[in-house]
Amino acid sequence: MSQSRLVNALLTPQPGAVRNAWRIVFAGIFLLTAVLSRAQSADLVRAYQSFESAKADNDVAEAFRDGEDALRLQDVQDRDPQDLIKLLMGLGDYAAQVGEDARAQQYYGRALAQQEAALGPDHPELVPILDALAELHAKAKRYTDALAVLQRILSIQRAAYGEHHQYVVSTLGRLRDVYQAMDDSDAVKRTDAQLRAEAIAKRSLTGVQGGVIVGSNRYKFNKDGYAAVRVFYGTNRALAGDGTLAPYYGKADGGGLQFGYLTVTIPQSHKLAEFESPQQWSDFSFGLTATDDKRKYILLDKVTPLDRSAFLKALGKQVNDSASKDAFIFIHGYNTSFEDAARRTAQLAYDMDFDGTPILYSWPSQGSLSAYTADEGVIDVSVIRMADFLDAIVDQFGAEHIHLIAHSMGNRVLIGALRQYLLARASADPQHVFGQIVFTAPDVDRDYFIAATGSLARIAQRLTLYASNSDYALRMSQIIHSAPRAGFAGSTIIRLPGVDTIDMSGVPADLLGHSYYAANGGAVYDLLHLLWRGDDPGSPQRCSRNDTAFQGPIVVWRFDSEKCKGDDLLEAAILLKQLQNQGQQQIVEQISAQISALKDPLQRRAGQLILARVNQLLTAIAPPGGVAK
């Protein structure tokens, strides 16, 4: 998601009753952080704060008055031009959200002129502003103008990143949408051919099949250019409306558990660790077919509800039929709809080339930035429901390892459910019932996490905590709760016997720094290796190093972004995982021969890089002459 689109989402106006501190602080994170981090005047700070408060109260006229005051004061102070550009972008995004498109275009135009003066006409940092202008043109059906702006974006991206970069491919897809809207069938066919060529190039080095390096062995692409991932699910959400697909399950607690499985489609052009979603402006009468969308985005395609008995039978068959008898259960966080939770689970399964059974547990989050308190309010009942879900599946189907991965507020649901699960088995000795338990960016009170997880080490092979001090979502949560969060690093980072704490602060990811576990190829690689082999953080094939800043008997690990930089390591791990039953020499010879046969020089260079990573992993995983396992 581009910066302008994320800011757009954060600044969406809400009903006047929504005035809680979370909404105000979170909505202004990009603007207020910039101004408060510098020695700005008290008048300017007040103008920014008034702007955010007026937006939270849905007072549009007052918001624009306060925004204009902030612009005037920013101009007078003549500070960092980037602060002015951010403010102009924030005002433009807000104007677009409330339907003031002409005003939005003026703000974006001023921001563009400022950025061009500061950086020149071809700098990549112009792209978020151009992106916002393209959306306005497309929304108003000014397709010729949208086309011109997108072509400028494409030119900038090609010069900055190269012909085959994912940003270039994404912009080509948007151009294709505009051509479709303009009824330019020749341009649509021409762009489709470019996108297909890029899709083949991107996936050609991820897996070995039929003597040619092609796409993933787990998830085959059909003739229409997308693959399907089946995800089993449990949820305590109520059915939404008439039970149609979007949304199939809604925001309220359903009073009990619902079971089933669903299908998510993954486009052949998917880039590992990306979460391709429809752009907001692509919804405006572009006439794309369902197949077109599936070629471009990760989409929930079908939901099949089942009763408990049929669910357990189908789940058992899936486990028995899978290459691996492992399963993982993903528990999403705050501000997540059932649809997005399903898409994220499938993305993780696909990106890890998971050869077992992916499972989702979805609790009734409102799927809204302004509903933080409402989401907190359903945690207790969701704990009870998820404990029932664990009861239903853990003892009744034959998975060898059941891994648990929770994100953000979903960690509260998981920890509570595990404690209840253990309480019900107080007389038993459930040693290593679960495989890996991974707490990612837990929005959980730090002291509660320490007290609650002490009893969990004995029921899992390993407990892993991913934390970061670059997580702005948790930074805001700490302000709201006036207490440190378990997923925040820095001076309050958790050091606990039986828990591997990994500081992820240096991991490049989304703008909020909150979804790094799935939005960075190195982080996904580390998660893949953890579920695949269960190695400790100090193993050479993991991405961690001992953080010497923390002295004492309990080690804190720091994620080494340089060691695990880029997607080539993740691609290499997937290749190696698929060929793990062969000897090292045979693996290297087979991949080398296939790379040599590739005609595209770009693919051959990429293949050599991945082969070097394969050799690196082979050295770490198995002794010379041994078999990778």
DAZI-V494712 format. One line per field, one symbol per residue. ss: DSSP state (@ for helix, = for strand, . for the rest). burial: + if it has 24 or more other ideal C-beta (glycine too) atoms within 12 Angstrom, else -. A space follows every 50 residues. Layout:
ss: ???
burial: ???
This chain:
ss: ..@@@@@@@@..........@@@@@@@.@@@@@@@@.....@@@@@@@@@ @@@@@@...@@@@@@@@@@@@@@@@@@...@@@@@@@@@@@@@@@@@... @@@@@@@@@@@@@@@@@@@....@@@@@@@@@@@@@@@@...@@@@@@@@ @@@@@@@@@@@....@@@@@@@@@@@@@@@@...@@@@@@@@@@@@@@@@ @@@....==..==............==============.........== =================............@@@@......@@@@@....== ======.@@@@@@@@@@@@@@.....=====......@@@@@@@@@@@@@ @.....======......@@@@@@@@@.@@@@@@@@@@@@@@@@...... .======..@@@@@@@@@@@@@@..........=======....=@@@@@ @@@...@@@========....@@@@@@@@@@...=....@@@......== ===............@@@@.@@@@@@@@@@@@@..........===.... ......===........@@@@@@@@@@@....=@@@@@@@@@@@@@.... @@@@@@@@@@@@@@@@@@@@@.....=..
burial: ++++++++++++++---+-+-++++++++++++++----+---++-++++ ++++++++++--++-++++++-++--+---++++++++++++++++++-+ +-+++-++++++-++--------++++++++++++++++---+--++-++ +++++++------+++++++++++++++++++----++--++-+++++++ ++++++++----+++++++-+---++++++++++++++++----++++++ ++++--++++++++++++++++++++++++++-+-+-+---+++++++++ ++++++----++-++--++--+-+-+++++++++++++++++++++++++ ++++++++++++++++++++++++++-++-++++++++++++++--+-++ ++++++++++++++++++++++-------+--++++++++++++++-+++ -++--++-++++++++++++++++++++-++--+++++++-+++++--++ +++++++++++++++++++++++++++++++++++++---+++++-+--- ----+++++++-++-+++++++++++++++-+-+--++-++--++--+-- --+--++++++-++++++-+++-----+-
